[in-house]
Amino acid sequence: MIDRLNRLLVLLVAVLVLVAAVVVCLAVTRALDPDFLPGGSGSSSWFYAQLDGLAGFEGAASNVTLGVGIGVAVGMLGFMLLEASPLFRRRRPLLIENAPEGGSTIEIDSVRLLAERTGIVNRHVNSLRCKVRLRRSGRRGVGPSRVAITCYPRLVLGSSTQDISSDLQTRIKEAVERLTGLPVMFVDVHCKFDRGEEGRLIAS
């Protein structure tokens, strides 16, 4: 829910930037008068002085401003498509078992949450973020789903990355396979040290 809200806020900001870029292009090309925005007529309209100044651009200044406006507009459109696509993407549940009498599935976000909660138990890990991807093999829809897990732990400074990587790989793989029944192809771990204060105290 929080992720969807954040995406909506980002999309709102992107829409505002896109509208501003379009307004700049319209003003520079003199497609509309500087008082076309609401707020009143003439100089009482919104941003009249700024738009009137843009309408006075000529030559190279006009071309550069128009190019920047078009570039920003196109960039915002692409960014909005990327940000909006997960909101409308239907997430297919992972197939755990497919039998004649029925099947059982689990949401991929539940697997991700299980991996993160399992790995954060390690006392050297300050925070942990995981990604779960579906890997298909054989005929589509036959047999259980296979998952690949990638984890990004932030470690307490001075921790052994090799030991922690090995611990997380074993711990997460065993937990996911035991509690969900999903075969885990691999667990990739990309460690990074926290540069700030240590989030936890390490017992000597």
VMD Tcl script that draws the C-alpha trace (Angstrom):
set ca {
  {0.00 0.00 0.00}
  {2.83 2.41 0.91}
  {4.63 1.54 -2.33}
  {1.52 2.33 -4.37}
  {1.05 5.63 -2.53}
  {4.67 6.62 -3.17}
  {4.30 5.80 -6.85}
  {1.13 7.91 -7.07}
  {2.91 10.87 -5.45}
  {5.84 10.52 -7.85}
  {3.41 10.35 -10.78}
  {1.68 13.51 -9.56}
  {4.99 15.39 -9.47}
  {5.86 14.04 -12.93}
  {2.52 15.28 -14.29}
  {3.19 18.76 -12.91}
  {6.66 18.82 -14.51}
  {5.17 17.60 -17.80}
  {2.51 20.33 -17.75}
  {5.16 22.97 -17.01}
  {7.28 21.74 -19.93}
  {4.29 21.88 -22.29}
  {3.43 25.40 -21.10}
  {7.02 26.53 -21.75}
  {6.92 25.08 -25.28}
  {3.60 26.80 -26.01}
  {4.94 30.11 -24.73}
  {8.23 29.95 -26.64}
  {6.54 29.04 -29.93}
  {3.89 31.72 -29.34}
  {1.21 29.10 -30.01}
  {-0.84 30.76 -27.28}
  {-0.79 34.19 -25.72}
  {1.07 34.59 -22.38}
  {-2.25 35.04 -20.57}
  {-3.72 31.63 -21.55}
  {-3.37 30.27 -18.01}
  {-6.23 30.81 -15.52}
  {-6.23 33.53 -12.86}
  {-7.68 36.36 -14.87}
  {-7.09 38.19 -18.12}
  {-3.95 39.95 -19.25}
  {-1.18 40.41 -16.71}
  {-3.34 39.04 -13.87}
  {-3.16 35.48 -15.24}
  {-0.82 32.96 -13.66}
  {2.88 33.36 -14.48}
  {2.13 36.06 -17.04}
  {5.44 37.87 -16.61}
  {7.48 34.66 -17.00}
  {5.51 33.45 -20.03}
  {5.69 36.86 -21.63}
  {9.45 36.77 -21.20}
  {9.62 33.34 -22.85}
  {7.53 34.61 -25.76}
  {10.20 37.26 -26.33}
  {12.96 34.69 -26.87}
  {14.38 34.65 -30.37}
  {17.03 32.77 -32.30}
  {19.29 30.44 -30.34}
  {17.65 31.20 -26.99}
  {14.27 30.21 -28.39}
  {15.61 27.00 -29.96}
  {17.47 25.93 -26.82}
  {14.48 26.60 -24.56}
  {12.15 24.75 -26.93}
  {14.56 21.80 -27.13}
  {14.84 21.59 -23.34}
  {11.07 21.79 -22.97}
  {10.46 19.02 -25.49}
  {13.19 16.88 -23.93}
  {11.73 17.27 -20.45}
  {8.22 16.49 -21.73}
  {9.35 13.32 -23.51}
  {11.43 12.27 -20.51}
  {8.52 12.76 -18.13}
  {6.21 10.73 -20.38}
  {8.67 7.83 -20.39}
  {9.22 8.12 -16.65}
  {5.46 8.12 -16.01}
  {5.01 4.98 -18.11}
  {7.73 3.20 -16.15}
  {6.32 4.28 -12.80}
  {2.70 3.53 -13.68}
  {3.22 0.09 -15.20}
  {3.59 -1.77 -11.84}
  {0.32 -0.22 -10.61}
  {-1.64 -1.95 -13.36}
  {0.45 -5.07 -13.69}
  {-1.38 -8.14 -12.51}
  {0.92 -10.18 -10.35}
  {0.58 -13.88 -10.95}
  {0.82 -15.99 -7.80}
  {3.61 -18.54 -7.62}
  {2.42 -22.10 -8.09}
  {3.40 -24.34 -5.20}
  {1.51 -27.48 -6.15}
  {-0.72 -28.46 -9.05}
  {-2.75 -31.60 -8.46}
  {-5.93 -33.03 -10.05}
  {-7.94 -32.10 -6.98}
  {-6.70 -28.52 -6.98}
  {-3.65 -26.34 -6.60}
  {-1.96 -24.04 -4.09}
  {-0.22 -20.74 -4.74}
  {1.55 -17.99 -2.84}
  {2.07 -14.31 -3.66}
  {5.60 -13.33 -4.66}
  {5.56 -10.46 -2.12}
  {5.00 -13.00 0.65}
  {8.13 -14.88 -0.43}
  {10.09 -11.61 -0.47}
  {8.85 -10.71 3.02}
  {9.77 -14.18 4.30}
  {13.30 -13.86 2.87}
  {13.80 -10.42 4.43}
  {12.46 -11.42 7.85}
  {14.61 -14.55 7.82}
  {17.84 -12.77 6.87}
  {17.46 -9.83 9.25}
  {17.87 -12.26 12.17}
  {21.62 -12.18 11.53}
  {22.97 -9.79 14.18}
  {25.50 -8.28 11.76}
  {22.76 -7.12 9.35}
  {21.33 -3.66 9.97}
  {18.78 -3.82 7.18}
  {17.90 -6.15 4.34}
  {16.06 -5.74 1.06}
  {15.32 -8.69 -1.21}
  {13.98 -9.21 -4.72}
  {12.26 -12.42 -5.79}
  {12.05 -13.41 -9.45}
  {10.23 -16.29 -11.07}
  {12.32 -18.62 -13.21}
  {10.41 -20.98 -15.48}
  {11.59 -24.35 -16.69}
  {9.81 -26.98 -18.71}
  {6.26 -26.57 -19.92}
  {4.43 -23.48 -18.71}
  {2.11 -24.03 -15.77}
  {3.34 -27.55 -15.03}
  {5.03 -28.23 -11.72}
  {5.95 -25.84 -8.93}
  {7.37 -22.39 -9.60}
  {11.12 -21.92 -9.21}
  {12.37 -18.72 -7.65}
  {15.62 -16.79 -7.67}
  {16.29 -14.48 -4.73}
  {18.63 -11.49 -4.68}
  {19.36 -9.81 -1.34}
  {20.96 -6.46 -0.53}
  {22.00 -6.42 3.14}
  {23.52 -3.40 4.86}
  {26.10 -4.66 7.32}
  {27.61 -3.46 10.55}
  {31.06 -2.03 9.83}
  {33.75 -4.64 10.46}
  {31.57 -7.65 9.66}
  {32.82 -10.49 7.48}
  {31.01 -10.25 4.15}
  {31.96 -13.81 3.20}
  {30.57 -15.33 6.41}
  {27.39 -13.25 6.29}
  {26.77 -14.01 2.61}
  {27.10 -17.73 3.26}
  {24.82 -17.53 6.32}
  {22.13 -15.57 4.47}
  {22.21 -17.89 1.46}
  {21.76 -20.97 3.62}
  {19.27 -19.44 6.03}
  {17.00 -17.90 3.39}
  {17.07 -20.89 1.02}
  {16.17 -23.33 3.77}
  {13.38 -21.12 5.17}
  {11.72 -20.44 1.83}
  {11.85 -24.06 0.70}
  {10.68 -25.40 4.06}
  {7.84 -22.95 4.67}
  {6.54 -22.47 1.12}
  {7.54 -25.64 -0.70}
  {9.02 -23.57 -3.53}
  {12.36 -24.73 -4.93}
  {14.95 -21.96 -4.67}
  {17.37 -21.90 -7.59}
  {19.86 -19.59 -5.90}
  {20.22 -16.75 -3.38}
  {22.49 -13.94 -4.54}
  {23.80 -11.65 -1.79}
  {25.23 -8.17 -2.48}
  {26.66 -6.80 0.77}
  {27.19 -3.16 1.61}
  {28.53 -1.61 4.81}
  {26.61 1.08 6.63}
  {28.67 4.27 6.71}
  {26.71 5.86 9.54}
  {26.22 4.75 13.08}
  {25.96 1.07 13.78}
  {22.33 0.14 14.07}
  {23.08 -2.69 16.45}
  {25.70 -3.49 19.07}
  {27.80 -6.59 18.48}
  {28.33 -8.65 21.58}
  {32.00 -9.40 22.19}
}
mol new
graphics top color blue
foreach p $ca { graphics top sphere $p radius 0.5 }
foreach p [lrange $ca 0 end-1] q [lrange $ca 1 end] { graphics top cylinder $p $q radius 0.2 }
display resetview
